[in-house]
Amino acid sequence: MNNFIADRFKNRTNAMGSDEFNEKCKYSPINLGLGDLDITTDEIIIKKAMNDAIAGHTHYTDPYGYLELREEICNYHENNFENYKFLEENVLVVTGACHALYLLINSITNPGDEIIVLAPFFPIYANAISLANSVTKVVETKVSNGFQIIKEDLENSISSKTKAIIVNSPCNPTGVCYNMESLNIIREIAIKYNLLVIADDVYDFYTYENSFTPIYTLPDMKERTVSVCSFSKDFAMTGWRIGYVIGNKDIIDCMSFINEAIIYSAPSVSQRCALHALKDFKRIKENLIPIFKERVEYSYNRIKNISYLNCFKPQGGIYLFINIEKTKMTSDEFSKFLIENYGIMVLSGKSFGGEGFIRIACTLEISELKEAFDRMENIKF
């Protein structure tokens, strides 16, 4: 029945790789691939959301999201960051960051327009750009430079078709947090060439060295930045599928217009849970972040002691991007080798624009991470 599939999808590949384990492997499987937190959503906010459902919050909401939730989003950003003020009309509640990216890229691009992504990058960016019949323009960052922005490389990628730059800090997969020099390079180029900046702020809670600085808050960036935010990682709410977008009202209105043809409004109960999560964010953040900071640091220290691996020390996020060049294997080959022989699921760096690397997610307890690294430590090359 392949003839019913549109031509552009017939040779598609899964951007995030396979999630299957080799059944013949003698080891029990350890999944370090998918970035789905192993922690259940906070029980208090679950109960509040369920009580809201019982009270009648089971209907369509305003297409932009509950007004009460959008007001709380405004309050949260204004109270926790300098110069992060906006109105409810600048907010659209969506079903997660990937959904937001799809709506946003379709709202701003014409066929053939280019969007710059900073490699290594989250593979879904390229998928969303392709689905909008636009072009992914890859600008590589270098581990030797701490994955920070090199101005000449970014500026040389600009063409008459360039429409936007996607900025992800803390970054999935590298864990880099862009410093003020890098943020100002992006700001300068965006203003000079009249570009939109798409700020993927999904991991804003997870900064371990310096506090998170939204590029939206830099001078002259409010009108040319669209921030994509999510409750999935910050609040361990991956399955609730809820997030939001902050941006210029014209862009938000266009995104909502497209969205009304897809889902109309985000799930009401998920919105209620998001509302209660924001109201209680300090307690939840204080409980959640130390867990992942410990896991990331533990994993980094274990990797340092494995001779054939090398790793940039993450400054934020929940991932490690590991250099495997000493194995003499490609990223795909080494990923397959780990699954088939040691039962360890990782993601190939190739799909992230980082050949010679693999990505692991620190979404398991220390005991399971220890078992995974014990297995890796016994591999000889």
Protein Blocks (a to p, Z undefined) as FASTA:
>chain_A
ZZmpcfklmmgccfkbpabdcfkbmbdcddfkbccdfbdcdfklmmmmmmmmmnopaccc
dfkbpfklmmmmmmmmmmmpghiacdfklpccdebjklmmmmmmmmmpcehiacdddddd
dfklmmmmmmnopacddddddfkloopacfklmmmmpcfklmbdcddddddfkopacdfk
lmmmmmmmmmmnopacdddfklmmmcckbccddfklpghklmmcccdddfklmnopmkno
padddddfklmmmmmmmmmmmnopacfklmmmmmmmmmmmmmmmmmmmmmmmmmmmmmmm
mmmmpmkbccdddfedjbdcddfklnopafklmmmmmmmmnopacddfklnopghiacdd
dfbcfklmmmmmmmmmmpcZZ
